[in-house]
Amino acid sequence: MKTIGLIGGMSWESSKLYYQFLNIKAKELLGGSHSAKCIMVSVDFAEIERLTFKEDWSAIGEIMKQAAQQLEKAGADLILLCTNTIHLVSHYISENVNIPFMHIAETTGESIKRLGLKKIALLGTKFTMEKDFYTKTLINDFGLEIVIPNIDKRQVIHDIIYKELVKGQFTKVSKQEIINTIKVLQSQGAQGVILGCTELPILISESDIDIPIFDTGKIHAYKAVEWSLNNSTK
């Protein structure tokens, strides 16, 4: 089993789920008392949040580069960035380490493709929904049509994420807001929905809606365990 390196803390609410998902998948595949081999470098989210709102992506990129290099020096064989939005600067990682980097949009796209879906809703921060760092992978590499909420709803979801979810607050009001938004996108032809913020699956589950949900953090973590086992003898 190869060692999986995690850049976490964005937020720790979802980073703890990554650890859980890695170990669930390792046990599923190996049985017995097996667990995943992993290392985490966890950043201070307050600093990342401040720089995100300033859109100082280069500063965030440097923090991600440093974290990735720490993981490589610590013996990681693969790097996961445990967040969707900060993949905007993922090139700072992939271009500055000598070990593989697994992109969350690629693993999500693979999961959607396996179900044969074509038109997918995307929810996340405004940066994830509005910028192309995420959607271009889904469109160009997997041929998907992406639909997102209208501008007002994008702001509502963005605020729910930053004012509530990353702080561990999960309310019934916000849950219903997200469900209603998904239903609107479903009426526009969405066949499934990407929860493109790693905290969103804490609020919304598959039982809440009647189209497939793509939990990006779980997909990402499960794929990493499969990689760590498939490459363990190479």
Residue frames as a rotation matrix with the C-alpha (Angstrom) as fourth column:
MET 1
0.576 0.817 0.000 0.00
0.817 -0.576 0.000 0.00
0.000 0.000 -1.000 0.00
LYS 2
-0.374 -0.663 0.649 1.35
0.635 -0.693 -0.342 3.41
0.676 0.284 0.680 -1.00
THR 3
-0.434 0.138 -0.890 1.15
0.785 -0.427 -0.449 6.39
-0.442 -0.894 0.077 1.36
ILE 4
0.170 0.623 0.764 -1.50
0.831 -0.507 0.229 9.03
0.530 0.596 -0.603 0.57
GLY 5
-0.800 -0.472 -0.371 -0.61
0.592 -0.723 -0.356 12.64
-0.101 -0.505 0.858 1.33
LEU 6
0.226 0.962 0.151 -3.45
0.939 -0.256 0.229 14.99
0.259 0.090 -0.962 2.28
ILE 7
-0.913 -0.306 0.269 -3.50
0.230 -0.932 -0.280 18.79
0.337 -0.193 0.922 2.29
GLY 8
-0.098 0.931 -0.351 -6.31
0.877 0.248 0.411 19.49
0.470 -0.268 -0.841 4.74
GLY 9
-0.584 -0.055 -0.810 -7.83
0.663 -0.608 -0.437 22.13
-0.468 -0.792 0.391 6.98
MET 10
-0.909 0.217 -0.357 -10.06
-0.360 -0.839 0.408 23.71
-0.211 0.499 0.840 4.31
SER 11
0.171 -0.081 0.982 -12.11
-0.885 -0.451 0.117 23.18
0.433 -0.889 -0.148 6.39
TRP 12
-0.833 -0.510 0.216 -11.31
-0.550 0.716 -0.431 20.59
0.065 -0.477 -0.876 9.02
GLU 13
-0.016 0.917 0.398 -15.01
-0.692 0.277 -0.667 19.66
-0.722 -0.286 0.630 8.98
SER 14
0.846 0.313 -0.432 -14.46
-0.534 0.502 -0.681 17.95
0.004 0.806 0.592 5.63
SER 15
-0.067 -0.956 -0.287 -10.82
-0.821 0.216 -0.528 16.98
0.567 0.200 -0.799 6.19
LYS 16
-0.489 -0.065 0.870 -11.85
-0.723 0.587 -0.363 14.64
-0.488 -0.807 -0.334 9.00
LEU 17
0.616 0.762 0.200 -14.20
-0.460 0.554 -0.694 12.94
-0.639 0.336 0.692 6.54
TYR 18
0.448 -0.553 -0.702 -11.30
-0.758 0.180 -0.627 12.33
0.473 0.813 -0.338 4.16
TYR 19
-0.611 -0.711 0.349 -9.54
-0.782 0.473 -0.406 10.36
0.123 -0.521 -0.845 6.88
GLN 20
-0.132 0.676 0.725 -12.71
-0.506 0.583 -0.635 8.41
-0.852 -0.451 0.265 7.53
PHE 21
0.773 0.475 -0.419 -13.31
-0.576 0.251 -0.778 7.70
-0.265 0.843 0.468 3.84
LEU 22
0.000 -0.865 -0.502 -9.73
-0.881 0.238 -0.410 6.52
0.474 0.442 -0.762 3.29
ASN 23
-0.770 -0.371 0.519 -9.99
-0.616 0.646 -0.451 4.01
-0.168 -0.667 -0.726 6.09
ILE 24
0.207 0.911 0.357 -13.49
-0.508 0.412 -0.756 2.82
-0.836 -0.024 0.548 5.15
LYS 25
0.734 0.061 -0.677 -12.29
-0.672 0.213 -0.709 2.08
0.101 0.975 0.198 1.62
ALA 26
-0.345 -0.924 -0.163 -9.08
-0.840 0.382 -0.385 0.41
0.418 0.004 -0.908 2.78
LYS 27
-0.582 0.201 0.788 -11.05
-0.510 0.665 -0.546 -1.91
-0.634 -0.719 -0.285 5.06
GLU 28
0.527 0.845 -0.096 -13.58
-0.562 0.261 -0.785 -2.60
-0.638 0.467 0.612 2.31
LEU 29
0.603 -0.323 -0.729 -10.86
-0.704 0.214 -0.677 -3.61
0.375 0.922 -0.098 -0.15
LEU 30
-0.357 -0.898 -0.259 -8.47
-0.572 0.429 -0.700 -5.39
0.739 -0.102 -0.666 2.22
GLY 31
0.519 0.678 -0.521 -10.70
0.036 0.592 0.805 -6.56
0.854 -0.437 0.283 5.06
GLY 32
0.125 -0.472 -0.873 -9.66
0.873 0.470 -0.129 -7.41
0.471 -0.746 0.471 8.58
SER 33
0.490 -0.035 -0.871 -7.94
0.676 -0.615 0.405 -4.66
-0.550 -0.788 -0.278 10.55
HIS 34
-0.351 -0.695 0.627 -6.49
0.935 -0.292 0.200 -2.88
0.044 0.657 0.753 7.54
SER 35
0.624 0.450 -0.639 -6.45
0.421 -0.882 -0.211 0.91
-0.659 -0.138 -0.740 7.40
ALA 36
0.843 -0.240 0.482 -5.04
0.389 -0.347 -0.853 3.45
0.372 0.907 -0.199 4.99
LYS 37
-0.065 -0.911 -0.407 -1.46
0.936 -0.197 0.293 4.70
-0.347 -0.361 0.865 5.10
CYS 38
0.485 0.313 0.817 -1.67
0.637 -0.766 -0.084 8.47
0.599 0.561 -0.571 5.01
ILE 39
-0.535 -0.613 -0.582 -0.06
0.818 -0.549 -0.173 11.73
-0.214 -0.568 0.795 6.08
MET 40
0.526 0.734 0.430 -1.86
0.796 -0.603 0.054 15.06
0.299 0.314 -0.901 6.49
VAL 41
-0.821 -0.552 -0.146 -0.56
0.571 -0.791 -0.220 18.61
0.006 -0.264 0.965 6.45
SER 42
0.216 0.976 -0.032 -3.37
0.970 -0.211 0.120 20.80
0.111 -0.057 -0.992 7.75
VAL 43
-0.658 -0.450 0.605 -3.33
0.477 -0.869 -0.127 24.54
0.583 0.205 0.786 7.05
ASP 44
-0.682 0.420 -0.599 -4.94
0.389 -0.485 -0.783 27.38
-0.619 -0.767 0.167 9.01
PHE 45
-0.188 0.683 0.706 -8.24
0.981 0.105 0.160 27.95
0.035 0.723 -0.690 7.25
ALA 46
0.576 0.405 -0.710 -8.62
0.507 -0.859 -0.078 31.51
-0.641 -0.315 -0.700 8.56
GLU 47
-0.282 -0.771 -0.572 -5.59
-0.163 -0.548 0.820 32.51
-0.945 0.325 0.029 6.52
ILE 48
-0.835 0.010 0.551 -6.83
0.501 0.429 0.752 30.70
-0.229 0.903 -0.363 3.42
GLU 49
0.162 0.985 0.051 -10.29
0.969 -0.149 -0.197 32.24
-0.187 0.081 -0.979 3.80
ARG 50
0.383 -0.085 -0.920 -8.84
0.157 -0.975 0.155 35.76
-0.910 -0.204 -0.360 4.12
LEU 51
-0.639 -0.714 -0.285 -6.71
-0.207 -0.197 0.958 35.32
-0.741 0.671 -0.022 1.01
THR 52
-0.601 0.507 0.618 -9.62
0.778 0.547 0.309 33.74
-0.181 0.666 -0.723 -0.88
PHE 53
0.471 0.841 -0.265 -11.87
0.765 -0.540 -0.351 36.72
-0.438 -0.037 -0.898 -0.28
LYS 54
0.211 -0.504 -0.837 -9.03
-0.297 -0.849 0.437 38.97
-0.931 0.157 -0.329 -1.49
GLU 55
0.984 0.118 0.134 -8.65
0.059 0.497 -0.866 36.60
-0.168 0.860 0.482 -4.47
ASP 56
0.277 -0.958 -0.068 -4.94
-0.950 -0.284 0.130 36.48
-0.144 0.029 -0.989 -3.76
TRP 57
0.968 0.243 -0.064 -4.56
-0.251 0.943 -0.217 33.14
0.007 0.226 0.974 -5.49
SER 58
0.324 -0.920 -0.221 -0.79
-0.186 0.167 -0.968 33.36
0.928 0.355 -0.117 -5.83
ALA 59
-0.340 -0.417 0.843 -0.38
-0.887 -0.156 -0.435 33.60
0.313 -0.895 -0.317 -2.05
ILE 60
0.522 0.591 0.615 -2.68
-0.727 0.686 -0.042 30.62
-0.447 -0.425 0.787 -1.58
GLY 61
0.874 -0.221 -0.433 -0.75
-0.199 0.651 -0.733 28.75
0.443 0.727 0.525 -4.25
GLU 62
-0.120 -0.982 0.146 2.50
-0.544 -0.058 -0.837 29.26
0.830 -0.180 -0.527 -2.37
ILE 63
-0.156 0.149 0.976 0.92
-0.954 0.233 -0.188 27.85
-0.255 -0.961 0.106 0.80
MET 64
0.843 0.516 0.152 -0.30
-0.445 0.828 -0.342 24.83
-0.302 0.220 0.927 -1.15
LYS 65
0.550 -0.725 -0.415 3.12
-0.303 0.289 -0.908 24.34
0.778 0.625 -0.061 -2.73
GLN 66
-0.371 -0.713 0.596 4.81
-0.813 -0.061 -0.579 24.38
0.449 -0.699 -0.557 0.66
ALA 67
0.185 0.532 0.826 2.29
-0.833 0.531 -0.155 21.91
-0.521 -0.660 0.541 2.09
ALA 68
0.946 0.180 -0.270 2.75
-0.312 0.729 -0.609 19.58
0.087 0.661 0.746 -0.88
GLN 69
0.185 -0.963 -0.198 6.52
-0.413 0.107 -0.905 19.68
0.892 0.249 -0.378 -0.56
GLN 70
-0.283 -0.180 0.942 6.20
-0.958 0.106 -0.267 18.88
-0.052 -0.978 -0.202 3.15
LEU 71
0.649 0.624 0.435 4.16
-0.581 0.776 -0.246 15.81
-0.491 -0.093 0.866 2.24
GLU 72
0.795 -0.406 -0.451 6.68
-0.230 0.486 -0.843 14.69
0.562 0.774 0.293 -0.34
LYS 73
-0.213 -0.935 0.284 9.55
-0.653 -0.080 -0.753 15.05
0.727 -0.346 -0.594 2.14
ALA 74
-0.144 0.252 0.957 7.52
-0.937 0.275 -0.214 13.12
-0.317 -0.928 0.196 4.72
GLY 75
-0.859 -0.328 0.394 7.24
-0.210 0.926 0.314 10.15
-0.468 0.187 -0.864 2.38
ALA 76
0.207 0.978 0.020 3.88
-0.284 0.079 -0.955 10.57
-0.936 0.192 0.295 0.64
ASP 77
-0.660 -0.386 0.645 3.52
0.418 0.525 0.742 8.78
-0.625 0.758 -0.185 -2.71
LEU 78
-0.353 0.665 0.658 0.42
0.765 -0.199 0.612 10.67
0.538 0.720 -0.438 -3.86
ILE 79
-0.953 0.031 -0.301 -1.10
0.166 -0.780 -0.604 14.05
-0.253 -0.625 0.738 -3.00
LEU 80
-0.096 0.963 0.250 -4.76
0.896 -0.026 0.442 14.95
0.433 0.267 -0.861 -2.52
LEU 81
-0.952 -0.014 0.306 -5.95
-0.084 -0.948 -0.307 18.51
0.294 -0.319 0.901 -1.97
CYS 82
-0.645 0.691 -0.326 -8.93
0.764 0.586 -0.269 18.05
0.005 -0.423 -0.906 0.37
THR 83
-0.159 0.600 -0.784 -11.06
0.087 -0.783 -0.616 20.88
-0.983 -0.166 0.073 -0.97
ASN 84
0.349 0.344 0.872 -12.71
0.886 0.181 -0.426 21.82
-0.304 0.922 -0.241 -4.27
THR 85
0.978 0.189 -0.089 -12.24
0.155 -0.943 -0.296 25.59
-0.140 0.276 -0.951 -4.47
ILE 86
0.463 -0.865 -0.195 -8.50
-0.511 -0.440 0.739 25.64
-0.725 -0.242 -0.645 -3.85
HIS 87
0.151 -0.355 0.923 -7.95
0.698 0.699 0.155 23.37
-0.700 0.621 0.353 -6.85
LEU 88
0.985 0.169 0.032 -7.97
0.151 -0.762 -0.630 26.74
-0.082 0.625 -0.776 -8.61
VAL 89
0.478 -0.878 -0.010 -4.27
-0.878 -0.477 -0.054 26.83
0.042 0.035 -0.999 -7.71
SER 90
0.848 -0.090 0.523 -3.57
-0.091 0.946 0.310 23.10
-0.523 -0.310 0.794 -7.98
HIS 91
0.798 -0.595 0.097 -0.84
0.224 0.144 -0.964 23.76
0.559 0.791 0.248 -10.55
TYR 92
0.312 -0.697 0.646 1.28
-0.847 -0.512 -0.144 25.13
0.431 -0.502 -0.750 -7.71
ILE 93
0.413 -0.110 0.904 1.22
-0.577 0.737 0.353 21.57
-0.705 -0.667 0.241 -6.37
SER 94
0.870 0.048 0.490 1.54
0.250 0.815 -0.523 19.52
-0.425 0.578 0.697 -9.55
GLU 95
0.787 -0.574 0.226 4.38
0.043 -0.315 -0.948 21.65
0.616 0.756 -0.223 -10.92
ASN 96
0.192 -0.729 0.657 6.46
-0.795 -0.508 -0.331 21.64
0.575 -0.459 -0.677 -7.73
VAL 97
0.196 -0.178 0.964 6.55
-0.702 0.662 0.265 18.03
-0.685 -0.728 0.004 -6.54
ASN 98
-0.549 -0.512 -0.661 7.85
-0.826 0.454 0.334 14.82
0.129 0.729 -0.672 -8.06
ILE 99
-0.882 0.374 0.286 4.97
0.248 0.885 -0.394 12.59
-0.401 -0.277 -0.873 -6.97
PRO 100
-0.608 0.687 0.398 1.50
0.556 0.011 0.831 12.29
0.567 0.727 -0.388 -8.55
PHE 101
-0.866 0.488 -0.106 -1.26
-0.286 -0.658 -0.697 14.76
-0.409 -0.574 0.710 -7.76
MET 102
-0.672 0.700 0.241 -4.86
0.738 0.607 0.294 13.52
0.059 0.376 -0.925 -8.03
HIS 103
-0.940 0.310 0.144 -7.29
-0.283 -0.942 0.179 16.23
0.191 0.127 0.973 -9.16
ILE 104
-0.672 0.715 0.194 -10.75
0.038 0.294 -0.955 16.16
-0.740 -0.634 -0.225 -7.57
ALA 105
0.097 0.733 -0.674 -12.58
-0.785 -0.360 -0.505 17.23
-0.612 0.578 0.540 -10.76
GLU 106
-0.421 -0.322 -0.848 -11.00
-0.820 0.535 0.204 14.35
0.388 0.781 -0.489 -12.68
THR 107
-0.997 0.068 -0.023 -12.09
0.071 0.891 -0.449 11.71
-0.010 -0.449 -0.893 -10.17
THR 108
-0.347 0.925 -0.154 -15.57
-0.164 -0.221 -0.961 13.25
-0.923 -0.308 0.229 -10.08
GLY 109
-0.024 0.289 -0.957 -15.80
-0.971 -0.236 -0.047 13.29
-0.239 0.928 0.286 -13.87
GLU 110
-0.801 -0.327 -0.501 -14.83
-0.450 0.881 0.145 9.62
0.395 0.341 -0.853 -14.01
SER 111
-0.852 0.510 0.118 -17.57
0.187 0.508 -0.840 8.77
-0.489 -0.694 -0.529 -11.52
ILE 112
-0.035 0.856 -0.516 -20.21
-0.509 -0.459 -0.728 10.64
-0.860 0.237 0.452 -13.55
LYS 113
-0.275 -0.152 -0.949 -19.06
-0.957 0.136 0.255 9.05
0.091 0.979 -0.183 -16.79
ARG 114
-0.991 -0.135 -0.010 -19.47
-0.133 0.981 -0.143 5.56
0.029 -0.140 -0.990 -15.32
LEU 115
-0.423 0.905 0.049 -23.18
0.258 0.172 -0.951 6.30
-0.868 -0.389 -0.307 -14.80
GLY 116
-0.540 0.141 0.830 -23.53
0.842 0.110 0.528 7.57
-0.017 0.984 -0.178 -18.35
LEU 117
0.441 0.712 -0.546 -24.92
0.696 -0.656 -0.293 10.96
-0.567 -0.251 -0.785 -17.33
LYS 118
-0.108 -0.440 0.892 -24.51
0.933 -0.354 -0.062 13.99
0.343 0.825 0.448 -19.58
LYS 119
-0.002 0.202 0.979 -26.08
-0.008 -0.979 0.202 17.04
1.000 -0.007 0.003 -17.91
ILE 120
-0.041 -0.197 -0.980 -24.92
0.908 0.403 -0.119 17.72
0.418 -0.894 0.163 -14.36
ALA 121
0.832 0.294 0.470 -25.65
0.039 -0.878 0.478 20.42
0.553 -0.379 -0.742 -11.80
LEU 122
-0.205 -0.933 -0.294 -22.69
0.672 0.084 -0.735 21.88
0.711 -0.349 0.610 -9.92
LEU 123
0.882 0.406 0.241 -22.96
0.077 -0.628 0.774 23.42
0.465 -0.664 -0.585 -6.45
GLY 124
0.085 -0.872 -0.481 -20.10
0.974 0.174 -0.145 24.94
0.210 -0.457 0.865 -4.50
THR 125
-0.119 -0.201 -0.972 -18.54
0.468 -0.875 0.124 28.27
-0.875 -0.441 0.199 -3.70
LYS 126
0.799 0.385 -0.462 -18.97
-0.151 -0.615 -0.774 31.06
-0.582 0.688 -0.433 -6.24
PHE 127
-0.056 -0.913 -0.404 -15.37
-0.859 -0.163 0.486 30.47
-0.510 0.374 -0.775 -7.28
THR 128
-0.700 -0.189 0.689 -16.04
0.016 0.960 0.280 26.82
-0.714 0.207 -0.669 -8.07
MET 129
0.182 0.882 0.435 -19.31
0.615 0.243 -0.750 27.53
-0.767 0.404 -0.498 -9.88
GLU 130
0.859 0.309 -0.408 -18.27
-0.009 -0.788 -0.615 30.63
-0.512 0.532 -0.674 -11.81
LYS 131
0.063 -0.901 -0.429 -14.59
-0.864 -0.264 0.428 30.17
-0.499 0.344 -0.795 -12.68
ASP 132
0.661 0.271 -0.700 -13.49
-0.697 0.568 -0.438 27.56
0.279 0.777 0.564 -15.23
PHE 133
-0.377 -0.916 0.140 -10.75
-0.910 0.338 -0.239 25.74
0.172 -0.217 -0.961 -13.30
TYR 134
-0.546 0.281 0.789 -13.25
-0.326 0.797 -0.509 23.02
-0.772 -0.535 -0.344 -12.35
THR 135
0.462 0.884 0.069 -15.83
-0.240 0.200 -0.950 23.03
-0.854 0.422 0.305 -15.12
LYS 136
0.295 -0.375 -0.879 -13.30
-0.955 -0.144 -0.259 22.96
-0.029 0.916 -0.400 -17.97
THR 137
-0.801 -0.556 0.221 -12.11
-0.566 0.824 0.020 19.54
-0.193 -0.109 -0.975 -16.81
LEU 138
-0.334 0.766 0.549 -15.69
0.068 0.600 -0.797 18.23
-0.940 -0.229 -0.253 -16.69
ILE 139
0.633 0.600 -0.490 -16.56
-0.381 -0.309 -0.871 19.73
-0.674 0.738 0.033 -20.08
ASN 140
0.268 -0.611 -0.745 -13.34
-0.962 -0.128 -0.241 19.14
0.052 0.781 -0.622 -22.03
ASP 141
-0.724 -0.689 0.035 -12.28
-0.688 0.719 -0.094 15.78
0.039 -0.092 -0.995 -20.60
PHE 142
-0.832 0.426 0.356 -15.65
0.201 0.828 -0.523 14.16
-0.518 -0.363 -0.774 -19.96
GLY 143
-0.859 0.448 0.249 -18.03
0.202 -0.152 0.968 15.90
0.471 0.881 0.040 -22.38
LEU 144
-0.356 0.742 -0.568 -20.44
0.919 0.166 -0.358 17.00
-0.171 -0.650 -0.741 -19.67
GLU 145
-0.167 0.416 0.894 -22.92
0.252 -0.858 0.447 19.84
0.953 0.300 0.038 -19.80
ILE 146
-0.689 -0.194 -0.698 -22.77
0.717 -0.045 -0.696 21.81
0.103 -0.980 0.170 -16.55
VAL 147
0.152 0.752 0.642 -25.66
0.298 -0.654 0.696 23.78
0.943 0.085 -0.323 -15.09
ILE 148
-0.782 -0.422 -0.459 -25.34
0.577 -0.211 -0.789 26.11
0.236 -0.882 0.409 -12.12
PRO 149
0.084 0.856 -0.510 -27.85
0.926 -0.256 -0.277 28.14
-0.368 -0.449 -0.814 -10.07
ASN 150
0.567 0.163 0.808 -28.74
0.528 -0.824 -0.204 31.71
0.633 0.542 -0.553 -10.99
ILE 151
-0.259 -0.835 0.486 -26.62
0.135 -0.529 -0.838 34.53
0.956 -0.151 0.250 -9.64
ASP 152
0.123 0.373 0.920 -28.75
-0.830 -0.469 0.301 35.13
0.544 -0.801 0.252 -6.54
LYS 153
0.962 0.272 0.010 -28.78
-0.242 0.836 0.492 31.46
0.125 -0.476 0.871 -5.56
ARG 154
0.354 -0.910 -0.215 -25.04
0.481 0.374 -0.793 31.21
0.802 0.177 0.570 -6.15
GLN 155
-0.342 -0.444 0.828 -24.54
-0.419 -0.716 -0.558 33.94
0.841 -0.538 0.059 -3.56
VAL 156
0.531 0.622 0.575 -26.87
-0.807 0.167 0.566 32.18
0.256 -0.765 0.591 -1.13
ILE 157
0.918 -0.215 -0.335 -24.98
0.229 0.973 0.004 28.90
0.325 -0.081 0.942 -1.44
HIS 158
-0.009 -0.969 0.247 -21.64
0.282 -0.240 -0.929 30.69
0.959 0.061 0.275 -1.17
ASP 159
-0.166 0.010 0.986 -22.78
-0.749 -0.652 -0.119 32.35
0.641 -0.758 0.116 2.06
ILE 160
0.854 0.497 0.154 -24.08
-0.488 0.663 0.568 29.09
0.180 -0.560 0.808 3.50
ILE 161
0.611 -0.692 -0.384 -20.71
0.479 0.710 -0.517 27.49
0.630 0.132 0.766 2.90
TYR 162
-0.324 -0.894 0.311 -18.56
0.305 -0.410 -0.860 30.25
0.896 -0.183 0.406 4.40
LYS 163
-0.318 0.250 0.915 -20.86
-0.732 -0.678 -0.070 31.46
0.602 -0.692 0.398 7.16
GLU 164
0.535 0.639 0.552 -22.16
-0.842 0.451 0.295 28.09
-0.061 -0.623 0.780 8.31
LEU 165
0.950 0.020 -0.312 -20.74
-0.086 0.976 -0.201 24.85
0.301 0.218 0.928 6.92
VAL 166
0.128 -0.984 -0.124 -17.02
0.157 0.144 -0.977 25.54
0.979 0.105 0.173 7.35
LYS 167
-0.497 -0.241 0.833 -17.80
-0.702 -0.453 -0.550 26.54
0.510 -0.858 0.056 10.94
GLY 168
-0.967 0.062 -0.245 -19.63
0.155 0.911 -0.381 23.31
0.200 -0.407 -0.891 11.67
GLN 169
-0.525 0.844 -0.106 -23.14
-0.373 -0.340 -0.863 24.78
-0.765 -0.414 0.493 11.48
PHE 170
-0.964 0.258 -0.069 -25.68
0.073 0.501 0.862 22.67
0.257 0.826 -0.502 9.61
THR 171
-0.671 0.741 -0.030 -29.23
-0.380 -0.379 -0.844 24.03
-0.637 -0.555 0.536 9.78
LYS 172
-0.249 0.706 0.663 -32.56
0.662 0.624 -0.416 22.73
-0.707 0.335 -0.623 8.49
VAL 173
0.622 0.481 -0.619 -33.18
-0.030 -0.774 -0.632 26.07
-0.783 0.411 -0.467 6.78
SER 174
-0.081 -0.753 -0.653 -29.96
-0.846 -0.295 0.444 25.87
-0.527 0.589 -0.613 4.78
LYS 175
-0.755 -0.141 0.640 -30.56
0.071 0.953 0.294 22.23
-0.651 0.267 -0.710 3.97
GLN 176
0.202 0.923 0.327 -33.96
0.617 0.140 -0.775 23.05
-0.761 0.358 -0.541 2.51
GLU 177
0.507 -0.108 -0.855 -32.46
-0.482 -0.858 -0.178 25.95
-0.715 0.503 -0.487 0.56
ILE 178
-0.579 -0.795 -0.177 -29.96
-0.647 0.316 0.694 23.61
-0.496 0.517 -0.698 -1.09
ILE 179
-0.570 0.441 0.693 -32.63
0.456 0.872 -0.180 20.99
-0.684 0.213 -0.698 -1.78
ASN 180
0.518 0.815 -0.261 -34.89
0.270 -0.445 -0.854 23.58
-0.812 0.371 -0.451 -3.41
THR 181
0.174 -0.557 -0.812 -32.00
-0.778 -0.584 0.233 24.80
-0.604 0.591 -0.535 -5.56
ILE 182
-0.815 -0.477 0.328 -31.24
-0.232 0.789 0.570 21.26
-0.530 0.388 -0.754 -6.70
LYS 183
-0.135 0.857 0.497 -34.89
0.599 0.470 -0.648 20.72
-0.789 0.210 -0.577 -7.62
VAL 184
0.610 0.291 -0.737 -34.82
-0.293 -0.781 -0.551 23.84
-0.737 0.552 -0.391 -9.82
LEU 185
-0.290 -0.818 -0.497 -31.69
-0.861 -0.003 0.508 22.59
-0.417 0.575 -0.704 -11.60
GLN 186
-0.712 0.131 0.690 -33.30
0.195 0.981 0.015 19.18
-0.675 0.145 -0.723 -11.97
SER 187
0.379 0.925 0.020 -36.27
0.368 -0.131 -0.921 20.87
-0.849 0.357 -0.390 -13.68
GLN 188
0.499 -0.311 -0.809 -33.73
-0.719 -0.670 -0.186 22.38
-0.484 0.674 -0.558 -16.09
GLY 189
0.785 -0.059 -0.617 -32.56
-0.439 0.649 -0.621 18.93
0.437 0.758 0.483 -17.08
ALA 190
-0.219 -0.909 0.356 -29.84
-0.944 0.105 -0.313 18.11
0.247 -0.404 -0.881 -14.56
GLN 191
0.435 0.327 -0.839 -29.50
-0.284 0.934 0.217 14.32
0.854 0.144 0.499 -14.28
GLY 192
0.373 -0.382 -0.846 -27.31
0.864 0.476 0.165 14.47
0.340 -0.792 0.508 -11.19
VAL 193
0.886 -0.067 0.460 -25.64
-0.177 -0.964 0.200 16.99
0.430 -0.258 -0.865 -8.89
ILE 194
-0.018 -0.959 -0.283 -22.00
0.583 0.219 -0.782 17.51
0.812 -0.179 0.555 -7.98
LEU 195
0.956 0.163 -0.245 -21.62
0.294 -0.486 0.823 18.62
0.015 -0.859 -0.512 -4.38
GLY 196
0.371 -0.853 0.367 -18.55
0.567 -0.105 -0.817 20.63
0.735 0.511 0.445 -5.34
CYS 197
0.019 -0.404 0.914 -17.85
-0.777 -0.581 -0.241 21.77
0.629 -0.706 -0.325 -1.80
THR 198
-0.530 -0.333 -0.780 -16.54
-0.009 0.922 -0.387 19.05
0.848 -0.198 -0.492 0.49
GLU 199
-0.959 0.250 0.135 -18.77
-0.161 -0.088 -0.983 20.22
-0.234 -0.964 0.125 3.36
LEU 200
-0.392 0.878 -0.274 -22.03
-0.901 -0.306 0.308 20.05
0.186 0.367 0.911 1.39
PRO 201
-0.204 0.356 -0.912 -22.48
-0.144 0.910 0.388 16.27
0.968 0.210 -0.134 1.79
ILE 202
-0.934 -0.054 -0.353 -22.61
0.338 0.179 -0.924 16.80
0.113 -0.982 -0.149 5.55
LEU 203
-0.683 0.699 -0.212 -25.77
-0.505 -0.661 -0.554 18.84
-0.527 -0.272 0.805 4.92
ILE 204
0.266 0.764 -0.588 -27.31
-0.954 0.121 -0.274 16.93
-0.138 0.634 0.761 2.01
SER 205
-0.525 -0.408 0.747 -27.58
-0.326 0.907 0.266 13.17
-0.786 -0.104 -0.609 1.54
GLU 206
-0.984 0.095 -0.149 -28.74
-0.102 0.385 0.917 10.89
0.145 0.918 -0.369 -1.26
SER 207
-0.531 0.829 -0.174 -32.05
0.844 0.502 -0.186 10.35
-0.067 -0.246 -0.967 0.49
ASP 208
-0.345 0.373 -0.861 -32.88
0.245 -0.850 -0.466 14.07
-0.906 -0.372 0.203 0.24
ILE 209
-0.048 0.287 -0.957 -33.24
-0.845 -0.523 -0.114 14.18
-0.533 0.803 0.267 -3.55
ASP 210
0.552 0.400 0.731 -34.11
-0.039 0.888 -0.457 11.77
-0.833 0.224 0.506 -6.33
ILE 211
0.872 -0.442 -0.209 -31.17
-0.206 0.055 -0.977 12.28
0.444 0.895 -0.043 -8.69
PRO 212
0.506 -0.730 -0.460 -27.64
0.785 0.610 -0.104 10.96
0.356 -0.308 0.882 -8.12
ILE 213
0.947 -0.316 0.063 -25.40
-0.305 -0.814 0.494 12.95
-0.105 -0.487 -0.867 -5.77
PHE 214
0.488 -0.862 -0.135 -21.67
0.473 0.392 -0.789 13.08
0.734 0.322 0.599 -6.38
ASP 215
0.970 -0.219 -0.106 -19.87
0.025 -0.343 0.939 13.51
-0.242 -0.913 -0.327 -3.06
THR 216
0.724 -0.685 -0.084 -16.57
-0.311 -0.215 -0.926 14.83
0.616 0.696 -0.369 -4.35
GLY 217
0.053 -0.732 0.679 -14.58
-0.996 -0.085 -0.014 14.22
0.068 -0.676 -0.734 -1.17
LYS 218
0.369 0.163 0.915 -15.69
-0.413 0.911 0.005 10.59
-0.833 -0.379 0.403 -0.89
ILE 219
0.996 0.006 0.092 -15.06
0.082 0.404 -0.911 9.95
-0.042 0.915 0.401 -4.59
HIS 220
0.509 -0.852 0.124 -11.61
-0.630 -0.467 -0.620 11.55
0.586 0.238 -0.775 -4.30
ALA 221
-0.016 -0.510 0.860 -10.61
-0.961 0.246 0.128 9.58
-0.277 -0.824 -0.494 -1.20
TYR 222
0.618 0.314 0.721 -11.90
-0.191 0.949 -0.249 6.24
-0.763 0.016 0.646 -2.49
LYS 223
0.957 -0.283 -0.063 -10.02
-0.028 0.127 -0.991 6.68
0.288 0.951 0.114 -5.77
ALA 224
0.259 -0.910 0.323 -6.83
-0.876 -0.363 -0.318 7.46
0.407 -0.201 -0.891 -3.84
VAL 225
0.124 -0.161 0.979 -7.06
-0.685 0.700 0.202 4.20
-0.718 -0.695 -0.023 -1.89
GLU 226
0.892 0.218 0.396 -7.57
0.123 0.726 -0.676 2.26
-0.435 0.652 0.621 -5.10
TRP 227
0.730 -0.683 -0.034 -4.51
-0.355 -0.336 -0.872 3.99
0.585 0.649 -0.487 -6.56
SER 228
0.126 -0.733 0.669 -2.42
-0.992 -0.090 0.088 3.25
-0.004 -0.674 -0.738 -3.46
LEU 229
0.291 0.040 0.956 -3.21
-0.320 0.946 0.057 -0.45
-0.902 -0.322 0.288 -3.73
ASN 230
0.958 0.126 0.257 -2.92
0.191 0.387 -0.902 -0.75
-0.213 0.914 0.346 -7.51
ASN 231
0.638 -0.760 0.128 0.50
-0.317 -0.410 -0.855 0.90
0.702 0.505 -0.502 -7.44
SER 232
0.759 -0.288 0.583 1.83
-0.600 0.036 0.799 -0.80
-0.251 -0.957 -0.145 -4.33
THR 233
0.517 -0.586 0.623 3.97
0.352 0.810 0.470 -3.28
-0.780 -0.023 0.625 -6.26
LYS 234
0.760 -0.207 0.616 5.14
0.581 -0.208 -0.787 -0.92
0.291 0.956 -0.038 -8.98
